[in-house]
Amino acid sequence: MVPERALEAFDALAGGGVTAATKAAGAFLACFAQERDAHGLLSELEQIADAGQVVDYQPISGRRARVLEPALTGEVKAAVMIRGQRYLHPPQFLHSLAQAVRARGGRIIEDADVTALQHGSSDVSVVRRSGEQDRYDTVVVATGAALPALTAGFGVRHPVQAGRGYSFSVPVERMPAGPLYFPRQRVACTPLGDRLRVAGMMEFRRPGDALDPRRITAVVDAVRPFLTGVRLDERRDEWVGSRPCTADGLPLVGRTAAPRVFVAGGHGMWGVVLGPITGQLLAQSVVKGEVPAELAPFDPLR
Ligand SMILES: Cc1cc2nc3c(=O)[nH]c(=O)nc-3n(C[C@H](O)[C@H](O)[C@H](O)COP(=O)(O)OP(=O)(O)OC[C@H]3O[C@@H](n4cnc5c(N)ncnc54)[C@H](O)[C@@H]3O)c2cc1C
């Protein structure tokens, strides 16, 4: 199943030279202001287990959560501890991935704004805004929330919309041992080097619109009651990014109506964790011409 293989795919990347490893999260804590608020997450976890996946979790009291994680305040009245999770440092990971691609002879062209793809009988021309054109035997379009602009002409009709999220980093008096998640507030806090990365919010606006500082304030206000020793007013790295959201919540991965044009996108809130397994499965389609059964639900022509 795809979720189970998702983490293994990170190990395959590490084996292939991506040195920025994922870190095991000793205890991933989902924290709640009231015990009954945990019921939704617990029911989701039960459904995951009923579907045959291994998921190791345990509801715990707020007091126990605070013993495990002193950065939590008394406002946390209940938590769910989930084991077997991992996290990574996104900028370091991306940098390391690019290095590994280059080390294998791959060429990365940065700041290339692609305006069109022209499908020929034996190759695809990739046209840039600068007017330059390159020809490739196969193209995988992975342009996030902008996916439809390049793929609509190849039969991909499924809408993709930007669900924008915000993040920033803050100093902490004592770094939490692992990620802290506040499902009701939809905010996640993850150790990022010597700072804590705080991320949340779902805003439907155009991907290129400016960062709205009110959204950052809303994220800060949502988690402030639950955290102590986290200096939320000393923010750096304030950022807004677009999650590529599809109408049915499923990614778009596979071949388009044109035999040499593939897509990989629409992963919404899960594009980092599902990126490596997406690449692995799609490579099978591109290189061997076999569509793995796991990709059937994600057919971009659905
Ligand atoms: C605040 C926040 C927190 C998140 N947390 C998590 C998390 O904990 N776990 C998780 O799995 N996911 C998380 N996500 C979601 C994840 O970031 C996305 O699902 C993922 O980045 C999508 O990857 P992508 O490659 O499809 O698109 P993107 O990451 O958006 O990359 C698309 C790239 O294509 C480029 N591009 C677009 N159009 C063109 C063009 N015409 N020509 C050339 N280049 C183009 C863009 O500049 C961009 O670099 C989070 C997202 C946000 C915003």
The ligand as an ORCA input file, in Angstrom:
! r2SCAN-3c Opt
* xyz 0 1
  C       2.657     25.418      5.342
  C       2.731     24.096      4.644
  C       3.032     22.953      5.379
  C       3.101     21.713      4.753
  N       3.411     20.610      5.498
  C       3.505     19.404      4.898
  C       3.851     18.243      5.651
  O       4.057     18.296      6.866
  N       3.934     17.051      4.994
  C       3.697     16.939      3.660
  O       3.795     15.839      3.116
  N       3.362     18.022      2.925
  C       3.246     19.240      3.506
  N       2.873     20.338      2.781
  C       2.434     20.148      1.385
  C       3.589     20.065      0.419
  O       4.445     21.174      0.590
  C       3.021     20.032     -1.010
  O       2.107     18.969     -1.128
  C       4.166     19.824     -2.000
  O       5.090     20.886     -1.935
  C       3.628     19.726     -3.423
  O       4.717     19.422     -4.255
  P       4.693     19.738     -5.800
  O       6.061     19.406     -6.298
  O       3.506     19.106     -6.441
  O       4.444     21.323     -5.896
  P       5.371     22.503     -5.396
  O       6.122     22.136     -4.172
  O       4.484     23.712     -5.366
  O       6.448     22.646     -6.554
  C       6.067     23.061     -7.848
  C       7.246     23.782     -8.463
  O       6.955     24.042     -9.836
  C       7.362     25.362    -10.140
  N       6.557     25.835    -11.286
  C       5.236     26.145    -11.322
  N       4.876     26.522    -12.566
  C       5.992     26.448    -13.324
  C       6.262     26.713    -14.698
  N       5.319     27.112    -15.537
  N       7.533     26.552    -15.145
  C       8.517     26.124    -14.312
  N       8.318     25.847    -12.999
  C       7.071     26.005    -12.518
  C       7.099     26.144     -8.868
  O       7.883     27.315     -8.851
  C       7.537     25.136     -7.816
  O       8.916     25.227     -7.577
  C       2.829     21.603      3.366
  C       2.543     22.747      2.624
  C       2.493     23.983      3.250
  C       2.185     25.193      2.421
*
